Amino acid sequence: MNKIKLAEDKKTNATVTEQPMSKIPITRPVFGGEEQLAIEEVLKSGWVVQGPKVQRFENMVAKFVGCRHAIATTSCTAALHLSLLAAGVSPGDEVLLPSFTFIATANAVEYTGAKPVFIDIDLKTFNIDPVKIREYLESLPRNNPTWPKVLLPVALFGLCADMAALNALAREFGLVVIEDAACALGAVRDGHPAGTEGLAGNLSFHPRKAVTTGEGGMVTTNDDTLAAEIRQLRDHGAAKTDLERHLRQGGSLLPEYFHLGYNYRMTDIQGAIGTAQMNRVEDILRGRHEVAERYNRLLVDIPELTIPYVPDKYYHAYQSYVCLFRTDPAWFEDGSEILPEILANKNRERNRLMAALEENGIAVRQGTHAVHTLAYYRQKYGLDDFDYPRSFIADRLSITLPLYYGMTDDEQIRVVTVINKILAD
Ligand SMILES: Cc1ncc(COP(=O)(O)O)c(C=O)c1O
């Protein structure tokens, strides 16, 4: 059990009050009686896979996001895989994606046999840098046999990427845009919800996300043909869904299979949890936003931490509250010199801060990883840490603070008090 020294006896210098501290988790799902009831209904109904509850969950997400189709899958990784396949990505193609993201973004590209081409981020937003995309595209011969097919931006930590600039680039260079909006349910850019600005968006319902079904994902799209293909691909390639078969006459006949599909079907147990979660999505998102804004106020005077940046006209969904630790202001500028030993020193200090917070019962994490530094990608594509310097800085100096719906003032003050104390030592 974690303990914290609360006071010391001035005369003897002995610890006089050592009390167990409750842990502050990195996040906490919002589950209650509604989810339990919804699960019970499914169990009683006996329809437990990709049935009416999944359909209802899909309809609720489509309405909330503002798109024509939402197609549930087992995870966002599966959703990304299917979106890429349905967009025509095949072995030998190139897909452009940020080098600072969860590994699943790149893995989904690998599953298709295409090559993930990493692009560095803008350190302010943690999102893919349109300037770097242009540099890469302009460095290619126009008759390149493997002209990149897809641009796969990520709305990292719940902040939309600069989709206006990215869509303009996509039009200029003939790319299809698929959004990884795993973290971004509820995020908005200039009136456009995350997941609606590309051919398809992809959401995650993993427990680190605001709305969770345990595991789960969803493709969002306005494209009828793409939606129809993804519905088949997630269900072994079946040309008709179980719902279509069983709710109409002739359900005993098996459908035709035109594609090599997968089993990426969501269960109705997850779908039911999702419907209960979506009933209070606005409340969950508002609650998380309030916690983030309170952090903004509490942390603004700590010079060692750079708090999340929110560009004008963006609404941050704060799937994670990610700060940068002791980053050099010059490092935000492209082309600035980054001395490896200075970054390594700062990284050691960041790790000490994270370890001290953990010792005090406060869960923290680095933001996410620079995927090009992870062994599989580094070795397969011969990459170096400093190939994407801003992603490498973000990997080494980011720190995610606990954030969840219902986090109390006292808990947040405890986080900030411990940070201040550690930094003062
Ligand atoms: C940016 C990003 N993309 C993709 C994923 C994969 O989501 P899932 O766990 O639902 O497969 C995650 C999950 O954390 C993520 O953060």
The ligand as an ORCA input file, in Angstrom:
! r2SCAN-3c Opt
* xyz 0 1
  C      -4.229      6.998    -31.519
  C      -4.748      5.602    -31.345
  N      -5.011      4.859    -32.425
  C      -5.485      3.615    -32.320
  C      -5.728      3.038    -31.093
  C      -6.222      1.646    -31.033
  O      -7.465      1.557    -30.402
  P      -8.018      0.158    -29.905
  O      -7.343     -0.150    -28.610
  O      -9.489      0.354    -29.740
  O      -7.681     -0.850    -30.942
  C      -5.487      3.783    -29.939
  C      -5.740      3.191    -28.624
  O      -5.335      3.661    -27.601
  C      -4.974      5.099    -30.064
  O      -4.698      5.844    -28.991
*
